[in-house]
Amino acid sequence: MQVGMVGLGKMGSFMTARLLAGGHEVHAYDLSREAIEAAEARGARGAGSLNDLVDRLAKPRAIWVMVPAGKATEETLSQIAQLVDQGDIVVDGGNSNYKDSMRRAASLSQRGVHFLDVGTSGGIWGLKEGYSLMIGGDADAAERLRPVFQTLAPAEDRGWARVGPSGSGHFVKMVHNGIEYGMMQAIAEGFSIMKHKTEFELDLAEVAELWRHGSVVRSWLLDLAARALKRSPGLTEIAPFVSDSGEGRWTVAEAIDLDVSAPVITLALLQRLRSRDEESFGDRLLAALRNEFGGHAVQRASEQS
């Protein structure tokens, strides 16, 4: 198929490469000229602007947007909405909030333009292993892009599916990332416990490798943990600061709105927030309270250095 790819960051550039390898014709655009040139070196046809990209695509067009969620996605889709025509398909493969995707789909549908929200998982490994694609939107529009999904997925018959109407793709991806938070937190806590059992002198990289084969906790995340620990057993070069990209917060908020108990995902999110508090005023106050009511010893800041 002929596809327009807007956004050539890590995900967009790798998806472009996978599509090209699958025989598709990709027209690519990014704000960075260097990114466009890199895509051209792989066989893509670079576009000088969004207008240029849309103009050169044969109708009905298929335009895949892969830019950061939030303002960048909103501005990009707003521009594209002014350029596309009836029958065209616009895909948002980023991590947008599903409510925004429902709004965008409704707006574009008034002009006869199809909008697909595609939750995309696979990260930097997607180029080699394929991407998990969670597709929301019109069934006929999704079927038209079947060749694209089959190329991007790990295999033609698995790793991709239309999960429901507009918004459902990004909703499922949101929950997927919330689950990911909990799984990552459990792995991190378990290895932390083992690291603190110093009397056993455990080789954590060895334990991770052991668990990868036959254990009930084997998983891709454990595979990645094993890689990281093998490369740096103490992880001393990594600051204990864990970011979040929004999906975990949205998942927790959705659980509250739906009266669904989700303590593991919620606590995993809170732990990420906790990792960013270098001063940790709350911990200081906890220590002070223990001293006030029980006379427990307080470690002075000067004693930590």
C-alpha positions in Angstrom: 0.0 0.0 0.0 0.9 3.7 -0.2 1.2 5.2 3.3 2.0 8.7 4.6 4.0 8.6 7.8 4.0 11.8 9.9 6.5 11.7 12.7 9.9 10.0 12.4 11.1 9.6 16.0 12.2 6.2 17.2 8.8 4.6 16.8 7.9 6.4 13.6 11.2 5.8 11.9 11.3 2.1 12.8 7.7 1.6 11.7 8.6 3.3 8.4 11.5 0.9 8.0 9.3 -2.1 8.7 6.7 -1.0 6.2 9.4 -0.4 3.5 10.8 -3.9 4.2 7.3 -5.2 3.7 7.1 -3.7 0.2 4.9 -0.7 1.0 5.4 2.8 -0.5 6.0 5.2 2.4 5.9 9.0 2.1 7.5 10.5 5.2 7.4 13.8 7.0 8.9 15.2 10.1 9.9 18.6 11.5 13.5 17.4 11.4 15.1 17.5 8.0 17.7 15.0 9.3 15.0 12.6 10.2 13.5 12.9 6.7 16.8 12.3 5.1 17.4 9.2 7.3 14.0 7.8 6.1 14.9 8.6 2.5 18.1 6.6 2.9 16.0 3.6 3.8 13.8 4.0 0.8 11.0 6.3 1.9 10.0 9.3 -0.2 10.5 12.5 1.9 8.0 15.3 2.0 8.8 18.9 2.6 5.6 19.7 4.5 2.3 18.2 5.6 0.7 19.8 2.5 3.3 18.2 0.3 2.7 14.8 2.0 -1.0 14.9 1.6 -0.9 16.2 -2.0 1.3 13.5 -3.3 -0.7 10.6 -1.8 -3.3 8.9 -4.1 -6.9 9.0 -3.0 -8.3 7.5 -0.8 -5.3 8.4 1.4 -3.9 6.6 4.4 -2.0 8.8 6.8 -0.3 7.5 9.9 0.5 10.0 12.6 3.3 9.0 15.1 4.1 12.1 17.2 4.1 12.7 21.0 0.7 12.6 22.6 -0.8 15.9 23.7 -0.2 19.3 22.1 1.9 17.9 19.2 -0.7 15.3 18.3 -3.5 17.9 18.6 -1.8 20.4 16.3 -0.7 17.8 13.8 -4.1 16.2 13.4 -5.8 19.7 13.2 -3.5 20.5 10.3 -4.2 17.2 8.6 -7.9 17.6 9.1 -7.8 20.7 6.8 -6.0 18.8 4.1 -7.7 15.4 3.8 -10.9 14.5 1.8 -13.8 12.2 2.1 -12.8 8.5 2.2 -9.3 9.2 3.5 -8.1 7.4 6.6 -6.1 9.1 9.4 -4.4 7.0 12.0 -3.1 8.1 15.4 -0.6 5.5 16.5 0.6 7.5 19.5 -0.4 7.3 23.2 -3.4 9.7 23.0 -6.1 9.7 25.6 -9.0 7.7 24.3 -11.5 10.5 25.0 -9.5 12.7 22.7 -9.6 10.0 20.1 -13.4 9.7 20.3 -13.7 13.5 19.9 -11.3 13.5 16.9 -13.1 10.6 15.2 -16.5 12.3 15.6 -15.1 15.6 14.1 -13.5 13.9 11.1 -16.5 11.7 10.4 -18.6 14.8 9.8 -16.5 15.3 6.7 -16.5 11.6 5.7 -12.9 11.1 6.9 -12.2 7.9 8.8 -10.1 8.0 12.0 -8.4 5.0 13.6 -6.9 5.1 17.0 -4.2 2.5 17.1 -2.6 1.7 20.5 0.9 0.6 19.5 3.2 -1.5 21.8 6.6 -2.8 21.1 8.9 0.1 21.7 12.4 0.1 20.1 12.1 -3.7 19.6 9.2 -3.4 17.2 11.4 -3.0 14.1 12.7 -6.5 14.6 9.9 -8.3 16.5 6.9 -6.5 15.2 4.3 -4.3 17.0 1.2 -5.1 19.0 -1.6 -3.1 17.4 -4.8 -2.3 19.2 -7.2 -0.8 16.7 -10.2 1.3 17.4 -12.6 2.7 14.8 -14.7 1.8 11.8 -14.4 -1.8 10.8 -14.3 -1.2 7.1 -11.6 1.4 7.4 -9.6 -1.0 9.5 -10.0 -3.7 6.9 -8.7 -1.4 4.2 -5.4 -1.1 6.2 -5.1 -4.8 6.8 -1.9 -5.1 4.7 -0.3 -2.3 6.8 -1.3 -3.9 10.1 -0.1 -7.3 8.9 3.3 -5.9 8.0 3.7 -4.0 11.3 2.5 -6.8 13.5 4.7 -9.8 14.5 2.9 -12.0 12.0 0.0 -11.6 9.6 -2.4 -13.6 11.7 -1.5 -12.3 15.2 -0.5 -9.3 17.2 -3.1 -7.0 15.7 -6.9 -6.7 16.0 -9.7 -4.2 15.7 -10.9 -4.2 19.3 -13.9 -2.0 19.0 -15.3 1.5 18.0 -13.5 4.8 18.1 -11.5 5.3 21.2 -11.3 1.6 22.1 -7.8 1.1 20.7 -6.3 3.8 22.8 -8.4 2.7 25.8 -7.0 -0.9 25.6 -3.5 0.5 25.2 -4.0 2.7 28.3 -5.0 -0.4 30.3 -2.1 -2.3 28.8 0.3 0.3 30.1 -1.3 0.3 33.5 -0.8 -3.4 33.7 2.8 -2.9 32.6 3.3 -0.5 35.5 2.3 -3.2 38.0 4.4 -5.9 36.4 7.5 -3.7 36.3 7.0 -2.7 39.9 6.7 -6.3 41.1 9.9 -7.3 39.3 11.8 -4.3 40.7 10.6 -5.0 44.3 11.5 -8.6 44.1 15.0 -8.0 42.9 15.4 -5.2 45.5 14.6 -7.7 48.2 17.2 -10.1 46.9 19.8 -7.4 46.6 19.3 -6.5 50.3 19.8 -10.1 51.4 23.6 -9.6 51.3 24.5 -12.7 53.3 23.5 -14.9 50.3 25.6 -12.9 47.9 23.1 -13.5 45.1 24.1 -12.9 41.5 20.9 -11.1 40.4 21.8 -11.4 36.7 22.1 -15.1 37.2 18.7 -15.3 39.0 17.0 -13.3 36.3 18.5 -15.6 33.6 17.4 -18.7 35.7 13.8 -17.4 35.9 13.6 -16.7 32.2 13.4 -20.5 31.5 10.5 -22.5 32.8 9.4 -20.3 35.7 5.9 -19.0 36.0 7.2 -15.4 36.1 9.0 -15.7 32.8 8.1 -12.8 30.5 9.5 -10.2 28.1 9.9 -7.8 30.9 12.0 -10.3 32.8 14.1 -10.8 29.6 14.8 -7.1 29.6 15.6 -7.1 33.3 18.1 -9.9 32.7 19.7 -7.9 29.9 20.0 -4.8 32.1 21.5 -6.7 35.1 24.0 -8.5 32.9 25.1 -5.2 31.4 25.3 -3.5 34.8 24.8 -5.7 37.9 24.6 -2.7 40.3 22.8 -0.3 38.0 24.9 2.4 39.6 24.9 4.6 36.6 21.1 4.9 36.5 19.4 7.5 38.7 16.4 6.2 40.7 14.0 8.5 38.9 11.1 6.8 37.1 9.0 8.8 34.6 5.5 8.1 33.4 4.0 9.0 30.1 0.4 9.4 31.3 -1.3 6.1 30.6 -0.9 4.9 34.2 -2.6 8.0 35.6 -5.4 7.7 33.1 -5.9 4.0 34.0 -6.1 4.8 37.7 -8.6 7.7 37.0 -10.7 5.3 34.8 -10.7 2.7 37.6 -12.0 5.2 40.0 -14.7 6.4 37.6 -15.8 2.8 37.0 -15.7 1.9 40.7 -13.1 -0.8 39.9 -10.5 -1.7 42.5 -7.0 -1.4 41.0 -4.6 -1.2 44.0 -1.5 -2.7 42.3 -1.6 -0.4 39.3 -2.4 2.6 41.6 0.5 1.8 44.0 2.9 1.3 41.1 2.0 4.7 39.8 2.5 6.3 43.2 5.9 4.6 43.5 6.9 6.3 40.3 5.9 9.6 41.7 7.8 8.8 44.9 11.0 8.2 43.0 11.1 11.8 41.8 11.0 13.4 45.3 14.7 13.8 45.9 14.1 15.9 49.0 11.4 13.6 50.3 9.9 16.0 52.7 7.3 13.4 53.6 10.0 11.0 54.8 11.6 13.7 56.8 8.3 14.4 58.5 7.8 10.7 59.2 11.1 10.5 60.9 10.3 13.6 62.9 6.9 12.2 64.1 8.6 8.9 65.2 11.0 11.0 67.2 8.2 13.1 68.7 5.9 10.4 69.9 8.4 7.6 70.7 11.7 9.3 71.1 13.1 7.2 68.2 16.5 8.3 67.0 16.6 10.7 64.0 19.4 10.5 61.5 20.7 14.0 60.7 21.2 15.0 57.1 24.9 15.6 57.8 25.2 11.9 58.9 24.1 10.7 55.4 27.0 12.2 53.6 
